[in-house]
Amino acid sequence: MKDEYDFSKGRRSAIIPTKGKTRITIYIDDSTLEAFRSRAEEAGTGYQTMMNEALKEYLSRVTEPPVTESALRRILKEEFHQATQPTKAQPV
């Protein structure tokens, strides 16, 4: 064994890289985490796997981005403008 090793060209990463998954650190409410752990135990699976499946399901359902405040204001302004415009009399 050497007295000293050169790590100047080293990089931090997993020793064995995994394909398709990335390890992250997130903060989850205690009650949410406990609910997933309980359900996962009942189902005989891991809570992280269950959380991943729940996130995938949510993403598959959401097809449109949520309406932002600026978009809502623009839409309301356009609708209000159209509603206050005088209408032309239609021939009978």
C-alpha positions in Angstrom: 0.0 0.0 0.0 1.3 3.5 -0.9 1.9 6.1 1.7 0.0 8.7 -0.4 -2.5 8.5 -3.3 -3.2 11.1 -5.9 -7.0 12.0 -6.1 -6.5 15.2 -8.0 -8.4 13.7 -11.1 -11.0 11.9 -9.0 -14.7 12.7 -9.1 -17.5 12.1 -6.7 -20.0 9.6 -8.0 -21.5 6.2 -7.2 -19.0 3.4 -7.2 -21.4 1.3 -9.2 -23.6 3.6 -11.4 -27.3 2.7 -11.6 -29.2 3.1 -14.8 -32.6 4.8 -14.8 -32.6 5.9 -11.1 -30.9 8.7 -9.3 -30.3 9.0 -5.5 -31.6 12.3 -4.1 -32.3 13.8 -0.7 -35.7 15.4 -0.2 -37.8 16.5 2.7 -41.2 14.8 3.1 -43.8 15.7 5.8 -43.6 13.1 8.6 -47.3 12.3 8.2 -46.9 11.6 4.4 -43.9 9.5 5.0 -45.6 7.5 7.7 -48.6 6.9 5.5 -46.4 5.6 2.6 -44.5 3.4 5.0 -47.7 1.9 6.5 -49.3 1.3 3.1 -46.0 -0.2 1.7 -45.8 -2.6 4.7 -49.4 -3.7 4.1 -48.7 -4.2 0.4 -45.4 -6.0 1.1 -43.3 -3.6 -0.9 -40.9 -0.7 -0.2 -42.2 2.7 0.6 -39.7 4.4 -1.8 -41.0 2.2 -4.6 -44.5 3.1 -3.7 -43.7 6.8 -3.6 -42.0 6.5 -7.0 -45.1 4.8 -8.5 -47.4 7.5 -7.0 -45.3 10.2 -8.6 -45.3 8.4 -12.0 -49.1 8.0 -11.8 -49.5 11.7 -11.0 -47.3 12.8 -13.9 -49.2 10.6 -16.3 -52.5 12.3 -15.3 -51.2 15.8 -15.5 -51.2 16.8 -19.2 -51.5 20.6 -18.9 -49.5 23.0 -16.8 -51.4 24.6 -14.0 -53.0 28.0 -14.7 -50.7 30.8 -13.4 -51.9 34.0 -11.9 -50.7 36.0 -15.0 -52.5 33.7 -17.4 -55.7 33.8 -15.3 -55.6 37.6 -15.2 -55.1 37.7 -19.0 -58.0 35.4 -19.6 -60.3 37.3 -17.3 -59.4 40.6 -18.9 -60.1 39.2 -22.4 -63.5 37.7 -21.3 -64.5 40.9 -19.4 -63.6 43.0 -22.5 -65.7 40.8 -24.7 -68.6 40.8 -22.3 -68.7 44.6 -22.1 -68.6 45.2 -25.9 -71.8 46.3 -27.4 -73.3 43.6 -29.6 -74.6 44.2 -33.1 -78.2 43.6 -33.7 -78.7 40.4 -35.7 -81.1 40.4 -38.6 -84.3 38.4 -38.1 
